Amino acid sequence: MKAKNLFLMGLLLAFLSIFTSQECLAGVAVEEIVRDREGTPSKVLLYFSGDRFRTDHPDGGLTTILDFKEDRFVMIDHRSKSYVEVKFSEWEKEIAGRLKQELPGMKPEKRKIALRRTGRTAVINGFQTEQIEILAAGKLIEENWVTRDIELKEVEKVMDRVAQAFTKDFRLEANEGREIYEKLKTYGYPILVKDRATTYGLAAIDRVEVKRIEKKELKEEVFHPPVAYIKIIPEASKK
């Protein structure tokens, strides 16, 4: 369940990077460092424009594109120069089905979520931040260093769409992640998220660190696979 919450929070954190814009191709580029459970870092590049969201994993040569308006989900493998494109709504159902098979009968216990301001402040990557601790059932699970330097208007409707993912079949996990987001956003935007639930002792693993946020014009092609790449038709779609 922790991994599920981290995935949702990571996705919510990414979407928080959107700025208000009136131009159809105006967008935002974000550079993050994400670490796995062993603490191994990898760079992630995020691009946002309206209802579209792209994630690049340069180390793995992979890209994903979400287009909520057109109901598109694209997975691109740059190493093989190929891609798969499906309806996002169908992909959601497929992933939910797989998770139910992998975790049969699992009913996670509902935990009380609380946030605690520590009074500690720091400048991280040029952002003035303060430390907010997140507790679940009284246990410290995360610490977030948040900033108010970033305008968060026009973001909530996108947050709502992301938080709806899997809620039908995994309502408790999704609601817990959403509750954390709803409470945390009153304090600001997370620049650094440290995980304390999967570590031992006082040490914490940096899960997500925002290195750079840039408002820029994005070309239409950013949200489509390269024209020279080969489209792969999933076996399920052939039936």
N, C-alpha and C positions, 0 to 999 in steps of 0.2 A: 504493500500500500504506500510505503514511503517513496518508492521509485515512481509510482503513479503520480503522487503529489508533486514530486520534483519535476516530472515531465510537464505537468500542467502549469506549475509555477514558472518553469522555464519558458514555456510558450506565452504565458501571460506577461512575463517580464519583457519578452521580445516585442509584443504588441504595444506595450506601454511607450515604446520609443517613437510612436507616430506623432507628428506635429500637425497642427491645423494648417490646411492649405486649400486654396480655391482652384488651383490649376490641375487639370486632369492627370498630368504626368509628373506633377511635383511630388516628391517623396522624401524618404529618409533612409540613409545608409548607417548601419550600426556595426561596429566591430566588437566582438566579445571573445573572452577566453573562458572555455568551459572545461571542467575537470571531471574525470570519471571517479569511481569509488576508490581507486588506488591513488588518485591525485594527479594522474597524467593529464597534462594540458593539451588542448587543441583549439585552434582558431575557428571561429564561426562568424560568417558575414551574413547580415540580415538586410533585406531591402523591402520597403513598404511604400505602397501607393494606393490610396483609396481602400478598396476591399481586397487588395492583392498583397501577398506576402511571400517572399522568397528567402530560402535559407541555403547557404553554401557551406560545405565542409571541405575546404581545400585539401586537407591531409588525406581524406578518403576519396576525393574526386567525385563527390556526390552533391546533388542539388535537389531540393524539393520546392515546389511552387503550389501555393494554395490560392485559389481564386473563388472567394465566397459568392460573388455576384454571378459568375458563370458556372458555379458548381463544378470546378475543375480541381483535380489533384494530379500533379505531374512529378514523377520521380526520374531524375536524369543521372546516368552513369557516364561521366566524361571519359573514363578510361576505355570503355567499349564504344563510346560515341553512340549511345542508344538511350531510349527513354520509354517510359510507360505513362499513359495518360488515361485516367478514369474519372468517373463522377465522384466528387468528394463525399456526397451523401452515401453512396454505395460503399466507399472505402471505410467510412465510419462504422457502418453496419458489419462489414467484414472483420475489422479489427476487434469490435466488441464481441463478435462471435468467437474469435480465436481466444480472446482473454477468458471467456466463460469456459472454454474447453480446457485451457491450461490451469484455471483456478476453479475447478468445480466445487460448488457448495460453499465457497469462501464467503463469509459474512463478517467483514471488519467491524470492530466495535466503534461506535460513535464516541469521539473525544471532544472535550471542551477546549476550544482554542482561545488563547489569551495573548495579548501583546504587552511588552514591558519596555518602557523607555529607560535607558541606562544613564543618560546624561553625558555619555561620551561622544565626542565629535572628532572628525578627521577630514582632511582634504585628500580625496582619492581621484586620481587621474584628472585633476583640475576641478572636481566638483566638491562643494562643501557638503558634508554628510553628517548624519547622526546615527547612532546605533540603536536598532530596535530588535529586541529578542522575541522570538515566537515560541510559545509553550503549548504543548498538547497534553491534556490531562495532567498538567502541572510539571511536565518534563520538557526541558529545553531541547528543541529540535532544530532550530535555525536561528541565525542572527543576520539581520539585514542592515546594510549601511545605505540609508536613503537620502535623497537630495530634493530640495524644493526649487532647484535652479531650472527645472524643465517644466514647461507648460503642459498640462495634462488634459486640456479641453478636447472634445471631439473623440475621446478614446473609449469611453464607457460602452458605446454601442458595439464596438469591435470586441471588447472584453466579454460582453454578454454572449456574443456568437461563439467565441472560443470556449467559454465555460459550459456551453450546452453540449459539447462533445461527450458522448458516452453516458450522459446523465440518465438515460432511460435504463441502461443495464448496470451502470456503476454509479448510481446516484450518490452514495455516501462518500466515496473517494473524491468525486468531482465537487461535491458540496463543501468538503473540507478544504480543498484547494481554493475554491471560490471564496470561502469565508476568510481565509488568510489574506487573499487579495483585497477583499472589500475593507478589511480592517487596516491593512497596511497602507493602502492608497491615501488614507487621510494624513499620513505622516510624510509622504513623498514617493519619489521614484527610486527603486532599488538599483544602486550602482554596483554593489558587491553583496553576494549571498553566500554565507558560510553554513555548511551542513554539520550539525553536531549529533545527528541521530544515528549515523553509520560509522562513527569513530569512537575510539576509546580514550579515556582520560580527558584532559582539558583541551587537547588539540582539536582543531576543526579544519575541514577541507573546504577550500574555496570552490564553490560549485559554478558560479557565474560571476564574471567581472566584466563590466562595460568599459572598454578602452577608449572608444571614440563614437561620437554621434554627429552626423553631418546631414544637414538639410540640403538636398540637391535635386536636380532634374533627372528623372530616370526614363530611359528609352523604352518604348513598347516591347522591344525584343527581350528586355530583362525578364519579363514574365511569360516567356515562351521558350521552348527548347530550340537549340540551333537548327536551322533549316537543313543542314547537311547530316544531321543525326538520324539514325534508323529508329522508327517507331516499332516497339514490341507489343504485340497483342497478347494479353494474359490468356491463359488456357480457359479460365472461367468465362471470358468474354466470347470465346470461339463457339461455345456450346449453344 
